[in-house]
Amino acid sequence: MAKDSNGNEDLVEEEGDDGGKKGGSKTVLIIIIAGFVLFMAVAGAGFYILWQKMPGSPSNSATASKSVVEKEPPSKGLGPIYSISPFVINLAGSGGKRFLRVKMDLELKDQTTFEQVHAQLPRVKDTLLTILSSKKFEDINTVEGKSDLRTEIAAKMGTLFSKGAVTNVYLTEFVVE
């Protein structure tokens, strides 16, 4: 009970703590729910983007199959490509301190040569290792050096199979350390 301005005691309702907090607790609850919904939307979008970039995802499978088809030799004269797996070679004259990591693709004149290279792969790798391990860093450091290396590899492969069997050498990975 409270007294009014005349000194009479009246029943006056005072605002309790419950009335002020009910409105405030609803606001906090709405903010928490909105924050949770926003968080879930951002997380869902993030997962969707990551899923699209994964190589094995269903949406990328059509793209992957297209790229395999596109890598087949076009009719413009590009021959079959034989990929040589990456390997590491110590460079000559470095005392074992410098090495070369190389991966290359050999463009061949026809499918018969492709099958011959595959059948004689150890011989091909041995020849490549012999050529590459005889090179010094100074020999292969420049663009001209790499071009000369390609020419030498193609000529040496010509002695293994037939002249012109390897029409081009592509250095797809070339790291000297």
SULKA-V845960 format. One record per helix or strand of 3 or more residues. SS is the DSSP state (@ for helix, = for strand). FROM is the first residue (numbers start at 1). LEN is the number of residues. Records with the same first field share a line. If there is no record, write none. Layout:
SS: FROM-LEN  FROM-LEN
//
This chain:
@: 17-37  58-13  111-9  121-13  137-4  143-18
=: 81-10  99-10  166-11
//
